[in-house]
């Protein structure tokens, strides 16, 4: 496991229990994007501190959750195929990208993961965005833990390890592809 910026990056292996992705159920989604050219999907969510990092990085040393208010997590699915999207709100019918941009978030419901050999399949509903389904061979997980400070009439997020400000809409902005 290597450290990237202030968070941790973990490449989840096939022999790890990828069925733990069920932990994403009811997580608010900040971003979903399909990059067909790279055969990659990025899914950025947030939740209570250390929920996802404890699930996916059992051996990682993280800051004390008492110092944290929120955890941002990015799941990057590689070698994706068989992508399907159904339904969704009118503005998302033909979209393969979703970004909250301060306009509200979607939540993940009804997540289901199955696997055979070295290929996994994920199905889920992202409320307004619609239902998605795709296969993947590899997955990477990245986490950033944040404190929230009230500064005047504004709430700001700060990385607990570096004290750098975190943009709520783009918590992984600037991290390497």
N, C-alpha and C positions, 0 to 999 in steps of 0.2 A: 504494500500500500504506500503510495507516495502522497506527500502533502502538496496541494495545489492552492495557491493564494492562501486564504485563511481557513478554508474548509478541507475536508478530506475527500479523496476520490477512491472509490473501491470498484474494482471490476468484479462483478458477481459471476462466479463460475457456474458451469452447468451442474456440478455436483453439490452446489449450495442449494438450499431450499428456496427456489424462486417462487414457490407458492406463498411465501411470506408477503408477496406483493398485495395480498388481500388486506394488509395493513393500510393501504391507500384508500380504502373505503371511507367515504365521507370527508376526505381531505379537500380543502379548497384548492382549486387549480388556478394558477396565475398564467400559465402558458402551456399550449399544446402546439407542436409544429411538426409537420411531416416534411422532410427533405428527401424527395423521391430520388434526386440525383445521387445522393450519398447513401440511400437506403437506410435512413436514420430517422428516428422520432425522438423529440425532446419533450419531456413532461415535467413542468416545474410546479411544485405544490408548497404549501406551508401548513404547519401544525403546531401543537404544543411542543415545548423544547424536549429534545432527545428521544422523542417517540420513534421516529424513523431511523435515526442514527443508531440507537440501541438495537433495533431490529435487524438492520443490515450491516452493522459494523461492530459486532460484539467485542472485538479486541481493541477498538480505537479509544484513545484517551481523549475525552471531551471535557469541556468546561463544566463545572458544577451547574446542574440545571436550575439551582436557586438563583444564579446570576443571569439566567436566560429567560426571555419572555416568549420567544418564537423560534422555530426551526424552519429554514427554507431548505428544500431538497430538490435536486434535479436528477431525474432518471433518464438516461440516454440509452435507447434501444437500437442495436445495430443489426445489420443484415435483415432488415424487415422485408416482409412480403405479404401478399394476399390482403392488402389494406382495404377495408370497407368502412364506409360511414353511412349511417342511416338517420333519417329524421333530423331533429334539431329545430331551433327557432328559425324563422324565415331568413334572417340575415346570415345564418350559418349553413344553409342548405348545401351549397356547393363549395364550402370552405374546407381546407385542410390545415388551417392555421387558426389559433385562438390566442389572443393576448388580452389580459384584463385591462391594462393601461388605465387603471383607476376607475373603470366603468363597471365594476362589479366582477365577481368571480363565479366560476362554475364549481360544482362539487362532483366528486366521483361517486357513482352509485353502482351497485350490482357488478362489482369487479369479479372476473373469473379467469383463472390461469390454468391451462392444461399443458401437458408436455409429452412428447414421445421422442426418444433418442436425444438428438442434440437440437431439437426444434421445439420452441414453446409458442403458445398462442395466448393472447390476452384479449379479453372482451370486457368492455365497460361502457357505462353511460355517463357522459359529462353533461348533465342536465340540459341547459340551453343549446350547447354545441351539438349534441346528438350522441348516438351510440357509435362506438368505434370497435373495430376488431382487426387484429393483425398478428402475423407470426414474427418471431425474432429468434436469433441464435445467440446473441450476446447482449449483456446489459451492464451499464456503468452507473454508479450512484455517487452523488456529490452532496455534501451537506454544509450549511452555514448556520451557526447559532447566533441569535441576535438579542440585544436588549432594546427595549422601546423606551424612549425618553420623551416627556412632554415638554416641548420648547415653545412657550407662548401658546398659540392656538393650534400648533402643529405637533403631530407625533412623528418622531424620527427613529429609524432603526440603526443600530450600531453593532458591528461584528464584535463578539465577546472576546475574540483572541487578538484582534489588531486594533480595535476601537475605530476602525474605518466606518464611514457612513455606508449604509446599504440602501439602495434604491428599492423600495418595496415592489415596484412594478417590474424591475429587472435585477433581481438579487445576484445573478451570476454574470452580469454585464462585465465584459472585459476578461473573463476567464477564457483560457485557451480552448480552441476547438479540438 
